[in-house]
Amino acid sequence: MAEKIIITSDSTTDLSPELIERYGIKILPMSITLGETTFYDTVDITPDDIYEYHRKFGELPKTCATNVGECTDFFKQFVDDGYAVVHFTISSEMSSTYNNSAIAASEFDNVHVVDTRNLSTGGGLLVLAACDMVKAGKSAKETAEECRELADFVDASFVIDSLEYLYKGGRCSALSVLGANLLKLKPCIEVKCGKMGVGKKYRGKYAEVLKQYAEERLENREDLVPTRAFVTHAGCEKAVVDSIVELVKSKEIFDEVFVTRAGCTVSSHCGANTLGVLFVRKSKVE
């Protein structure tokens, strides 16, 4: 009998409800704590709730990795139904979620955990690639192994309008914030080797910066996998998002261009007015 496989992910992959339904993906939500109350990403809290809380109280929420028990319970429901599970997590360099998921998976014979070495739809690209692999007849083990290798080929970056959230979350220094503000810089954050780092620093109005950024990421590129790309944003104005989507589509590189909104976990660290163009390369990202 053919192996029944289900693809699962923590909520940091920022896949839209439409994509989750289309591909039959199951999501394990991360927890978000505002004040004394804990919520679950994609379930009972939105990024706009986080922004409003920050405006009122000047505080960021606390994000928490899924624990071993939560992961075990999540996997068990599918294993009990006869499925092999391929599960994707945010980079192990950014959260203990991967380690906790791996510990939970060790309790089962047919749960395979993939460290995306990424965040947001950088991981989402791997999730959808896994769905393609399963459809093509790959086993759960083969799919997990190939996705672990593919993780090094994901090109994930995004431009931030303000460093305030990264600073308050302890991910950049006060000096960096001061310098960016004084020079009116919009830094490009790149994910490499599982970690976030600062790439090019842009200057100018945010909408114009985004166009320059998108042009530079896609200009004269023959090394990109054409299957799909994501334009993922954290609360940018619709007109701004639409302009970048049209720019990406105009390059006629990708078969599909998906637009998604960053969930609560990513929004908690980056803040509003963050946008990225994410895709897979034919060569490793170094």
C-alpha positions, 0 to 999 in steps of 0.5 A, a space after each residue: 500500500 502506498 505511503 500516506 504522507 502529510 506535510 506540516 509546518 509551524 506557523 512561521 512559514 507564513 503561508 496564506 490560508 489559500 495555499 494551506 488549503 490548496 496543498 493540504 498543509 497542517 499548521 502548528 501555531 507558535 505562541 505569542 504573549 501580550 502582557 499576561 495573555 497568551 495567544 496562538 499565531 494564526 488562531 486568535 491573534 493577528 499582526 495588527 493586534 501586535 502593532 496596536 499593543 505596541 502603540 498603546 504600551 510601547 512593548 513587544 510581545 514575547 514569542 515562544 517556541 512550541 514545546 516537546 509536548 505540543 509537538 508530540 500531540 500534534 504529530 500523534 494525531 496524524 500518525 494515529 491516522 496512518 500518516 507519515 509526517 514531514 514537518 518544517 520549522 523555523 531556523 534552529 539558529 533563531 528558535 528552539 522549535 526545531 530541537 523540540 520538534 526533533 525530540 518529539 519526532 524521535 517518539 515515532 517511526 515515521 515523523 521527519 523534521 526539517 530545519 528550514 534554516 530560514 523564516 517566513 516564506 523562506 521556509 514556506 518555499 521548502 514546504 511547497 517544494 515538499 508538497 511537489 515532491 510527495 505529489 511526484 511520488 517521493 517517500 516521506 524520508 526522501 522528501 525530508 532529505 531533499 528539502 534539507 539539502 534544498 534549504 541552502 538554495 533559498 534566497 530570503 531577504 526583506 527590507 525594513 522601514 524601521 529598526 525599532 522592533 529589531 532593537 527592542 527585541 534585542 536583535 540590533 544595537 542602539 547605535 545601529 538604530 541611531 545611525 539608520 535613523 540619522 541617515 534615513 536608511 532602510 536596511 535589507 535583512 538577508 537570511 544566510 546559514 540560518 541567521 539574519 544579517 544586514 545586507 545592502 542599506 538603502 536610502 529614500 522613500 520606502 516605496 521607492 526603496 522597495 522597487 530598487 530592492 526588487 529590481 536588484 534581486 531579480 535583474 539579469 538573473 538566470 540562476 533562479 528556479 522558476 517554479 514560484 516566488 513569494 512577495 511577503 509583507 508585514 502590513 504594507 500599504 496595498 498599493 505598495 505591495 501591488 506595485 512590487 508584485 507587478 514588478 516581479 511578474 513583469 520579469 516573467 521569471 516565475 510560473 507563480 508569484 504568491 502574495 502573503 502577509 507575515 504572521 505574528 511571529 515574524 511581525 513581532 520581530 520586524 514590525 510593520 512596513 517590512 517586505 521581501 521577495 523570496 525565491 529558490 536559486 539553482 546555486 547555494 546562497 553564500 
